[in-house]
Structures are given as structure tokens and as C-alpha cells.
């Protein structure tokens, strides 16, 4: 059985390229993330095809942020598609509006805390309040969960702290910024290995480049799944 804790990010320019990649990966992966980069390249059409014809689960990573009414309307429109996860920014008013828009569709609303490509210097440049980055992530996660989010997006380095929150009981933690040992970091700054992310309390890990840049993406995906099921994934190591 495919381990759906691994979500592969289809960070490619268009739906045709994405579909070819999915076909190369084959049955090694059952869950895919489609983000803004493919939105104008047929991303929603690919999401529908992967669900209807290939039986895959879909994580639509839109990171929506706007006034409540606009977010609610946007999510209500997306809820007509058979999606599994949708991201919005973790501000409580955004989360509440997104949950209202999702209704009883079954689509999980995941709140973004702080992007895994950002560090304290980036927050300073963005005039985000002073304080330890992990403390801010933990506080944003708590507030988003209190507002009704089905889960949060956070780096593996904060997953253990979020999992310890009383608000996280029964909620999802999805971690991007995951890189197998020795992989190129790309644009990520707060990273961990797949085993570390699972040990820290993540329900799902998101991996992109190390798989789709591989000459054998299916084998690379299976290697990550094997690591998530290794003894190292059962030992908290942060």
C-alpha cells in the first residue's frame, strides 16, 4: 500500500509536464501538491484528472489571503472540486472565512504559519514583530487552530512544539522544507530530513525537487517512504 504521508510537490510549469512526472513516479506516490506556479498552466485541470482518472489525493497550495468575504467565496468555488487539502494564511479571520467556504465538502483547510523559506532576517525585513521565530510559529499555529483550521503548515523544526499544543489534538501537521540527507537545500532555510519530520510529529511531509529532479523519481520517492518508516522516524531529534 502506498504511504500517503509523502506528498510530492509538482513544482513544474504546466499540467502536461506534471502528468508526465506522475506517470514516471507511478504507484510509488498517492498524494500530490499543486501550487500557484502551475495555476495558469492547467493546475486545476490536472488536479481533477489525477483525482478522477488516477485515484490520487490532491493538496492545492494556494496560500489564500484577503478579506474574509473574498476568501470565503474563493474557497466555496474551490470546494466544488474534489480536493483533499487547501492552504490559506493562518490569520484567524482568513481561517474562519475559509472554513465557512469549505462547508461540508470534506476539504481540509491548512493554515500557513511562517514560510519555511524565511528566517528571522526575512521577518525583520517584512516588519514582523520581534521575537524568536519558533515562538511566533507556535503562537500563529495555536491561533489558527483555535479559529478552526484542520491543520497547519510548519517547518519540521517547529512540528514538535506545535504537536505539544492542546489545540493540535486531532489536527494535521504538514511539513514542507523536507530534504533527504545530502539533498540540495534549494530555497529552503528551516529544513529537516523525512525521518526527523515524522519523529517531530508531522502527519505528512512535502518533498519536491529531490524527487522530480531525480533520474528515477519513483525510486527516490520509495527511498523517502522507507526513511519515514525507519527507526529514526520514531525518535524525536530536535
C-alpha positions in Angstrom: 0.0 0.0 0.0 1.3 3.5 -0.9 2.2 5.6 2.1 0.2 8.8 1.7 2.3 10.6 4.4 4.6 11.6 1.5 3.2 14.4 -0.6 5.1 15.2 -3.8 5.1 18.8 -4.8 4.5 19.1 -8.6 6.5 22.3 -8.9 6.7 22.2 -12.6 5.4 24.8 -15.1 2.3 23.1 -16.6 -0.2 20.3 -16.3 1.3 18.2 -19.2 4.8 18.2 -17.5 3.1 17.4 -14.2 1.2 14.5 -15.7 4.3 13.0 -17.3 6.1 13.2 -13.9 3.2 11.5 -12.2 3.3 8.7 -14.8 7.0 8.3 -14.2 6.6 8.1 -10.5 3.8 5.5 -10.9 2.4 3.8 -7.9 5.2 4.9 -5.5 3.2 8.1 -4.6 -0.5 8.6 -4.0 -0.6 12.3 -2.8 0.4 15.4 -4.9 0.7 19.1 -4.2 -0.2 21.6 -6.9 0.7 25.2 -6.2 0.5 28.7 -7.6 3.2 28.1 -10.0 1.0 25.8 -12.1 -2.2 27.7 -11.6 -2.1 29.3 -15.0 -0.6 26.2 -16.6 -3.7 24.0 -16.1 -3.2 23.2 -12.4 -6.9 22.7 -11.6 -7.5 20.6 -14.6 -4.5 18.4 -13.6 -5.9 18.1 -10.1 -9.2 16.9 -11.5 -7.5 14.4 -13.8 -5.3 13.0 -11.1 -8.3 12.5 -8.8 -10.8 11.1 -11.3 -8.5 9.0 -13.5 -5.5 8.2 -11.4 -7.1 7.9 -7.9 -4.6 10.4 -6.4 -5.1 12.7 -3.4 -4.6 16.4 -4.1 -3.2 19.2 -1.9 -3.9 22.6 -3.5 -1.4 25.0 -2.2 -2.8 28.5 -2.8 -1.9 30.2 0.5 -5.0 32.4 0.2 -5.0 35.7 1.9 -7.6 38.5 1.6 -10.6 40.0 3.4 -12.9 37.4 4.8 -15.7 37.6 2.2 -13.3 37.2 -0.7 -11.6 34.2 1.0 -14.9 32.6 1.7 -16.1 33.0 -1.9 -12.8 31.7 -3.3 -12.8 28.6 -1.1 -16.5 28.0 -1.8 -15.6 27.9 -5.5 -12.7 25.6 -5.0 -14.8 23.3 -2.8 -16.7 22.1 -5.9 -13.5 20.3 -6.9 -12.7 17.0 -5.1 -9.7 18.3 -3.3 -8.2 17.0 0.0 -6.2 19.9 1.3 -6.2 23.7 0.7 -3.8 26.2 2.2 -4.7 29.7 3.5 -2.6 32.1 5.6 -3.0 31.4 9.3 -4.6 34.7 10.3 -7.7 33.8 12.3 -10.1 35.9 10.1 -8.8 34.1 7.0 -9.1 30.7 8.6 -12.7 31.3 9.8 -13.7 32.5 6.3 -12.1 29.5 4.6 -13.8 27.0 6.9 -17.1 28.7 6.1 -16.4 28.5 2.4 -15.4 24.8 2.6 -18.7 23.9 4.2 -19.2 20.2 4.3 -17.1 19.5 1.3 -14.5 17.4 3.2 -11.7 19.6 2.0 -9.2 20.2 4.9 -8.2 23.8 5.5 -4.5 24.1 6.4 -3.1 27.3 7.9 0.3 28.6 6.9 2.3 29.8 9.9 5.7 31.2 8.6 7.0 30.1 5.2 9.9 27.6 5.5 11.9 29.8 3.2 12.0 32.6 5.7 14.3 33.2 8.7 14.5 36.0 11.4 16.2 38.4 9.0 13.4 38.0 6.5 10.8 38.7 9.2 12.8 41.8 10.2 12.7 43.0 6.6 9.0 42.3 6.5 8.5 44.3 9.7 7.1 41.2 11.5 7.3 41.7 15.3 10.4 40.9 17.2 10.9 37.5 18.9 12.1 34.0 18.3 10.8 32.7 15.0 9.8 29.4 16.5 7.8 31.2 19.2 6.0 33.1 16.5 5.2 30.0 14.5 3.9 28.3 17.7 1.6 31.2 18.5 0.3 31.6 14.9 -0.4 27.8 14.9 -2.3 28.0 18.1 -4.5 30.9 16.9 -5.2 29.3 13.6 -6.2 26.0 15.2 -8.5 27.9 17.7 -10.1 29.6 14.6 -11.0 26.2 13.2 -8.1 25.2 10.9 -8.0 21.4 10.2 -4.2 21.6 10.5 -1.2 23.8 9.9 1.8 24.1 7.6 5.0 24.5 9.5 8.7 23.6 9.2 9.9 20.3 10.7 11.8 22.4 13.2 8.6 23.6 14.8 6.5 20.5 14.4 7.2 19.1 17.8 6.3 22.3 19.6 3.0 22.5 17.6 2.2 18.8 18.3 2.5 19.6 22.0 -0.1 22.3 21.9 -3.5 21.2 23.3 -5.2 22.8 20.2 -3.3 20.4 17.9 -5.2 17.3 19.2 -6.8 15.6 16.2 -5.4 18.2 13.8 -2.8 17.8 11.0 0.7 19.0 10.8 2.1 19.1 7.2 5.8 19.9 6.8 7.5 21.3 3.7 11.2 22.1 3.9 11.9 18.4 4.0 15.1 17.2 2.3 16.7 13.7 2.3 20.2 13.6 3.7 22.7 15.2 1.2 20.0 16.8 -1.0 20.3 20.4 -2.2 18.6 22.8 0.1 17.2 25.0 -2.8 15.3 28.0 -1.4 14.5 26.4 2.0 16.1 27.6 5.2 14.4 25.7 8.0 14.7 22.1 7.0 14.9 18.5 8.3 15.1 15.0 6.9 11.9 13.0 6.3 12.7 10.8 9.4 13.2 13.9 11.6 10.0 15.5 10.4 7.9 12.4 11.2 9.7 11.9 14.6 8.8 15.5 15.4 5.1 14.9 14.9 4.4 15.6 11.3 1.5 13.8 9.7 2.7 14.5 6.1 5.9 15.6 4.6 6.1 17.6 1.3 9.1 16.9 -1.0 9.6 18.3 -4.4 13.0 18.8 -6.1 14.7 15.7 -4.7 12.1 13.6 -6.4 11.2 15.4 -9.6 14.8 16.2 -10.4 15.8 12.6 -9.9 16.6 10.4 -12.9 14.5 7.8 -11.2 11.7 9.7 -9.3 9.8 6.6 -8.3 12.8 5.1 -6.6 13.6 8.4 -4.9 10.1 8.5 -3.6 10.3 4.9 -2.3 13.6 5.8 -0.6 11.9 8.7 1.3 9.0 6.4 2.3 11.5 3.9 3.6 13.2 6.6 5.7 9.8 7.7 7.1 9.3 4.1 8.3 12.8 3.7 9.7 13.6 3.5 13.5 15.0 7.1 13.2 11.5 8.3 12.5 10.3 7.2 15.9 12.9 9.1 17.9 12.3 12.9 18.5 15.6 14.5 17.5 15.1 18.3 17.7 
